[in-house]
């Protein structure tokens, strides 16, 4: 199941078997990543805006 709404998307198809520690580690690594890619942000001082 996947849904996109207002600038974000939700995917509820991920699952981890109870004894699959590597899959759990991968899922948690994905969950803790930053929501914003800082290297893609640009500050425009003349407009005092970040895009």
C-alpha positions as CSV (number, residue, x, y, z in Angstrom):
1,X,0.0,0.0,0.0
2,X,1.4,3.4,-1.0
3,X,-0.1,6.9,-0.8
4,X,1.3,10.3,-1.8
5,X,-0.1,13.4,-0.1
6,X,1.0,17.0,0.3
7,X,4.7,16.6,-0.3
8,X,5.3,13.3,1.3
9,X,4.6,9.6,0.6
10,X,3.7,6.7,2.8
11,X,4.5,3.1,2.0
12,X,3.0,0.5,4.4
13,X,4.3,-2.6,2.6
14,X,7.5,-3.0,4.6
15,X,7.6,-5.9,7.0
16,X,10.4,-7.6,9.0
17,X,10.3,-11.2,10.1
18,X,10.8,-11.6,13.9
19,X,14.2,-13.3,13.5
20,X,15.6,-11.2,10.6
21,X,18.0,-8.8,12.4
22,X,19.6,-7.6,9.1
23,X,16.2,-6.5,7.7
24,X,15.4,-4.8,10.9
25,X,18.7,-2.9,10.8
26,X,18.1,-1.8,7.2
27,X,14.6,-0.6,8.1
28,X,15.7,1.3,11.1
29,X,18.6,2.9,9.1
30,X,16.1,4.1,6.6
31,X,13.8,5.4,9.4
32,X,16.5,7.5,11.1
33,X,17.7,9.2,7.9
34,X,17.1,13.0,7.7
35,X,13.8,14.0,6.1
36,X,15.6,16.8,4.2
37,X,18.7,16.4,2.0
38,X,20.7,19.3,3.4
39,X,23.1,19.3,0.4
40,X,20.0,20.1,-1.8
41,X,19.1,23.2,0.1
42,X,20.1,26.6,-1.2
43,X,20.0,29.9,0.7
44,X,19.0,33.0,-1.4
45,X,20.2,36.0,0.8
46,X,18.6,38.6,-1.5
47,X,15.2,37.0,-0.8
48,X,16.0,35.7,2.7
49,X,14.7,32.3,1.6
50,X,15.8,28.7,1.5
51,X,14.7,26.5,-1.3
